[in-house]
Amino acid sequence: MSQSSSGKVGLWHRIGFVPGHGTTTELQYYRFRDPSALYYADKTGKVYYQLRQIDIDGSVTSLPQVELAVGRNALRFDVDQVYPNPFGPGTQNTTSTVSFRLPGPGPVTIKIVNILGDFVRTIAREKMNAGFHAYLIKAENLPSGRYFLVLETPFGIRTRILQVIR
């Protein structure tokens, strides 16, 4: 079963059925592919499933819900461009945002370095879960100029250019 994109518990939709192998002492593997997973995904690219086992006698056992990333977010480390850019007191925007997706949990460091590669500031240093993240970048105490935003994760390092205008 798949949960609706509203994320509310209890709004489950039957999406398929896989017949069982009956009572057996041999290990069995079951597989199901959901062609409508993107339709049910929430805005972060997650879809929720709950398996219901129906025994021969008609009794039903519901297993715990699981969360999966689908589509563009599935097993992919991706960083968007910083927006807006340029930013700062000399523009209409004194802040900017960097957004990114992680395929799994792990430590993440987001820092700003100057054009010479010297450390300027840490935006974040924390363990993050898989999924979509967005962080605000403030122009305060940054002189006009170009900077590099460096995102370091267990899945790779990505760099984006920032431009501050005072």
Secondary structure, DSSP 8 states (H G I E B T S, - for coil): -EE-TT--TT-EE---------S-SS--------TTHHHH--TTSEEEE--EEE-TTS-EEE---EEEE-GGGTT--EE---BSSSBSTTSS-SEEEEEEEESS-EEEEEEEEETTS-EEEEEEEEEE-SEEEEEEEE-TT--SEEEEEEEEETTEEEEEEEEE--
